[in-house]
Amino acid sequence: MNNLHRFLRRMRALVLGLMPLLLARFVTGAEAPPALKDVFKDCFPIGTAANRSMVMGGAGFRRSADQNAADIATLKFHFNQIVAENDMKWQLIHPREGGNGYEFGPADALVDFGLGNGMQVAGHTLVWHSQTPNWVFAGTNPPPPDATNPPPALAAGTNGPATNRPGRGGFGPGFGRYTGPRASREELLQRMSNHIHTVVGRYKGRVKVWDVVNEALADGQGTNVLRTSLWSEIIGPDFIASAFRFAHAADPDAILRYNDYGLEGAAKRKRLMTLIRELQAQQVPVHAIGSQAHVNVSTTFEAMDQALTEIATLGLPIHITELDVNGAQGGQGGFGANVADNAATTQGGLVADADKRLADAYAGIFRAFVKHRDTVKLITFWGVNDAVSWRAQGRPLLFDGENQPKSAFQAVITTVGTRTAP
């Protein structure tokens, strides 16, 4: 009986997901759109971030059970790679200290869902300055006198439904910046090692690629290569090399990525080149560059082409890990993607002629991806549709909240034949 119920639920989800396409075809005579994963099968896998409800079923955040079922059907139809939007981040997967402090259920469900549906699975993320619980950094050593660093003010009123938006409850302590007595270098390295070996080891052979270190580069126009974080303050800049070596020891066959945002900007990209070349000189096992590509509708083919061309000189595969194109007026000023800045970048309403500008931007961006397909080995969208996007107000994805393909979808699939620059 339980098997019958599961089968009926799956069939219902499939019908709900395909219903809009079937209705459009019968009412307008239009052909149902092709699956993204099929359109780009000769170029690269097409993936998406998934939230907990999608892999575990039922109602989700601001999504009814029926809406979530339709989201799941869209996910299965269009994508052949998957990553957890939040459930493998330290705060969610290892909220309490010690070997009994892990919460593997949602992450296990995502891995099972992905593999059960023939998808590649990526792990996000092992070491990050954000969404790491306080206990990781806590100890008996007083912070240095100049390390006052109060927790940043978290933006309120953000309307994006995803759980990685600032101001959302449920992360517990540690979403901001811990300011109490600190662990020693040796204590923090040991905690990092234990965490990485446990998490990577659990999914060894199943999760094939990991974001090992996330967003360690500094922003702005200063001279620092790395951002100031508790990882760098307590351990030192070699925390990055240590994280990669721990991950490689835990799963020697996994592809290990360094992941960051804003690499479309020259200053951030220069820092990336400096960091990766230093790691390569030390023979640190960095196997791929993760470029998040949280961009905006002002992003051009030329900007993406230049970024990919320069990053390719590192000799590593490039994975586009968190793609979305923000159409909100507040998000057109740069390439930033700090979680705490999300409220500002999704305010002010949509830009004028937003649908056309979104389509034009996606067309240029994907023309660059296809041109560089010898180097670009994976494209992952940060969300299935606009309703579940962390930047929902910016309407940044190819599908609207009803899982209907937007004009940007058509713009993207027509780029598959463009092998070189225009």
N, C-alpha and C positions, 0 to 999 in steps of 0.2 A: 504493500500500500504506500509506504514512504517513497519507494522508487517511482510509483505512478504519480504521486503528488509532485515530485521533483520534475518529472517529464512534462507534466501539464504546466507547471510554472515556467519552464524553459520555452515551451511552445507559445505560451501567452506573451512572454517577453519578446520573442521573435516577431510575432504578429504585430504587437504594438509598435515595435521599432520600424517595421517595414510598411505599416499602414499609410503614413504620410506619402511615401513614394508611390505606393500602389494607387492611392486616391488621385495623386497628381497625374499619373499616367492615364487613368481612366477618364478623368474629367477634362484634361487638356490634350490628351494624346501624346504627351511628351514621354520620351524614354526615361526610365529610371536611371539615375546617375551611376557610373561605374564605381567600384570600390577603389579608394585611394591606393591601397596596397597592391592592387592589380595594375593600376595605371603606371606605378613606379617600380614594378617588380624587377625591371632590368637596370634600375638605378640604385635604389637603396630601400631598406625597410622603412615603413611609415608607422610611427608609434604615437602613443599618447600617455599622458599621466592619468591615472584613475584614482578615484577616491574610494573610501572604505565601503560605501554603500554599493558601488558598482560591482565589487567582487564578492560581497557578502549578501546582497539582495535586500529587499525591503525598501522602506522610505529613506530618503537621504536628507541632507541639509537643504532646506527650501525646495525639495523635490518629493512629490508624492511617490507611492510605490509604483504607480503606472508610469509616471514620468521617468523614474529611475529605470524601469524595465525598458523603456524606449531608449534611454541613454546606453544601456547595456547592449541592446541590439545594434545600435550605431557603432559602438566600440568594436563589437565582434565583426561587423560587416566591413568596416573600412580600415582597420588597423591590424598589423601583425607584430607589433612590439608594444611592451607595456612597462610602466614604471609607477611606483607608488608616489602619489603627490606628497604624502606626509608620513605614512606608517612605517617607514624605515629610518626616519630621522631619530636621533638619539632620544629626544624627549618623549617620543611615542613608543619606541621599541625597548628602551632601557631606562624607564623613569626613576627607578630606585636602585640604590647601590647594591652591589653584590650579585652573585650568580643567580639568586632568586628574584632579582629585580627586573627581569625581562617580561615584556608583554608581546609574545610572538604571534598571537592569534590573527590579527588583521594582516600582518606581513605574510604569514603562511597562506592565508586565503588568497592574497594577490598572486603569490608564486604559483599556487595550485590552479588558479583561474587562468593565468597566462599560459602555462604549459598545457593545461587541459584544452585550450583553444588554439594551440599551435603557434603561440606567440613567443618571441624572444622576451626575456625578462632582464631589466636593469635594476640595480640597487642604488638608491639615493637616500641619504648620503651618510658617510661614515664620520667625517670630522668637519664641523662647521662652527662658526662663532655664534650662531643663532640657534634657537630651539634645542639647546643643550641644558640639561638640568643643573641646578646649583651644586649638587653633591659632587659632580665631576671635578669642580675646581676648588672645593672646600678643603681646608686643612687647618693647620695651626700657625702658619707663617703669616705675619702681618703684611698687608700690601705695602708697596713702596710709598713714601710720603706724597709723591706727585700723582698717585693713581686713585684720585677721588672718584672720577668717572661715574657719576650717578646713572642709574638706568635711564635710557632714552625715553622721552615721552612717546607713548604709543598712540598712534592716530586713532581717533574715534569715529564712529559713524560710517566706516567703510562698508560698502554694500556688496562687495564680492563675496560669493557664498563659499569659496573654498576655505579650508581650515588653515592654510598658511598665511592668511591675512592678519595684519596686526590688530590688536584689541580683542581678538576672540579668546574667550575663556577655554579652559580645558588643557592648556599646556602646563599649568602649574608654575612653580617658581623656576626661573632660569630663562624665561623668554627674553628678558632684558639682559642686563649685565650684572653679574654677581660682584658684590663689593665687600664681602666679608673676608675673614682670614683664609689664606690660600694654601693649596697643596704645594708640596715641593716639586721640583722638576721630575725627580725620580718617581714620586707618587703619581703624577699626572701621566707620565709616560707609561707606567704600569697599567693605569686605568684605560688609557687608549689602547694598549696592546690587548688587554683582556677583552675589551669591547669588540675590537676588530676581529680578533680570532674567533670569538663566540659567534658574532653575526655572520661574518663571511663563511666561517666553517659550517654553520648550520645550512647554508644554501649552496655549498660547494658543488659545482657541476650542474647546478640548476639556474642560478643567477650568473650569467656569463660576463657581465660588465658592471663595474662599480664606479660611482662618483666617490673617490677616496677623500679628497679634500675639496671643499666647496667655498668659493668666494674669499680666498685669502689675499687677493690683490687689493692695494689701496685705490681709492677713487681720487678724483680731482687732479690738479696740475702740479702737486708737490713732487718731491724727489724720492719719497719712500716707495719701495717696490711693494711691500706687504702692508696690509692694514694692521692697525694695533688691535690685538685681541688678547683674551686671556691665554689662548694657546701660545701665541708668540711671546707674551710677557713672562709666562711661567716656564715654558720649555725653551723658548728661543726660536729663531727662524728655522732651525732644523726639525721642527715638529712636522713639517710637510714631508721631508724625506723619511722620517720615522714612520709616519702613517702609511706611506706607500710600501715600505719594506715589510711592515706588519701584514698588510693586506696580501702582498705577494707570497709571504710565507704561509698565510692561511689558505690560499688557493692559487697555486702557481700557474694555473691555466686561465685564470680570469683576466679580462682586459680591464686595466686600471686607468681611470680618467682623472685629469685635473679639470674642474668645472668652474666656470665663472661667467659673469654677465658683462655687457658693455664692451665686448671685444670689437665691435664695429667702430669704436672710437680710437683714434690713433694713440692717445696717451695710455689708455688701459692696455691696448694691444702691445705697446712697447714694454710695459711691465711684464706681460705674459711672456714675451720672447726672452726677456732677461731671466725670469724665474725658471722657465723650462730648460733653457740652455745651461743654467747652473746645475739643475738636477741631472740633466744628461751627462754633464761633465763628471758628476759624482756617481754615475751609473745607477741612479735611482730608477726603479722600474715603473716609469710613466709610459703608458702604452697608447694613449689617445688624448686629444684635447676636446673637452666638452665646452662648446660655445652655446650659452643659453639662448641667445637671440630673442630676448624680450625687447622687441623693437617697436617702432611706431609707423604710422602711415606716411611719414616723410622719408622713410628709408628707401633708398634707390638701389637699382641693380648695380650701379657703379660703386656705391659704398660697400655693399655685400661682396662684390667681386674683389675689391681691393683687400678687404679683411681676409677673405679666404685665401687669396694669393699669398699674402704675407704669412699667415699662420701656417700654410703648407710648407714654407721653407724650414720649419722645424722637423720635417720628415716624419710626422706622425699623422695617423688618420684623424679626421675631424668629425665629431659627432655633434649635430645640432640637437641640444638636449631639452630645451624648454620653450619652443617656439610659440610666440603669439605676437600680434601686431595691434598695438593699442590705438584705438580711434578716438579716444577722449581728448578734449582740448588741453587738459592739464598734462598730458603725457607726450607732448611733441617737442619738448625742450632738450632731449638728450637720449642717451642709451642706458640710463640707470635702471636698476631693478632691485634696489634695496627693499626688503619687505616692509620696513617702517615708512617708506615713501609712497606706498601704494595708494593711500587715500588721496594724496595730492595729485598723483598721476592719472587718476580716474575721475577727476572732478571737472566741472565746467561744461558738461554736456558733450555731445559728439562734435567733431569737426564738421565743417560744411561739406556736403556731398560725401558723407562718410562711406557709404557703400562703394561708390566708384573709387574713392581714394584707397580704401582697403583692398579692393580688387587689383588696382594698379600696383600697389606696394607688394602684394603677394606675388603678382606676376613677375615683377623684377627680382624679388628675393629668390623665387624658385628657378628662374632662369639662371641665376648665379649658382644655385645648388646643382642644377643639371650640368652646367658648364664644368663644374668642379667635381663631378661624380666619381672621378678616379681617386679623389682625396676624401670627399664627403661620403661617409659610409653609413649614416643613420640620420633620419629626421624624426624628432619626437615633438609633437605639439603638447603645450601645457594645458591640457583639458580636452574633453570630447566636444563640448559645445559652449556657446556663450553663457548659458545659464549656470554652468558649473565652473566657469573660469574664475580665477582669483581676481581678474580684472573685468568682471562682468559688465560694468558700466562702460567700458571701452570697447565692447563688442569685438573682441580680438581674434575670433576663431572662424573656421570655415562653415560652421553650422550654427544656426540660431538656436534659441532655447527650446524650440519644438523639433530639433534635429533636422530641420530643412536646410539643404545646401544653399549657401548664399552665392552672390555673383563672384565672390572671391574663390569659391570652389571651382567654378568653371575656368577662372583665370589661371588657377594652379594646374589643373589637369591639361591645359593646352600647352604648357611649357615642356612637356615630356620630350618633344621632338627637337627642342632647341639645344643643340650640343655645344655651341660656341656663342661668343658674344654677338650682339646684333650688328 
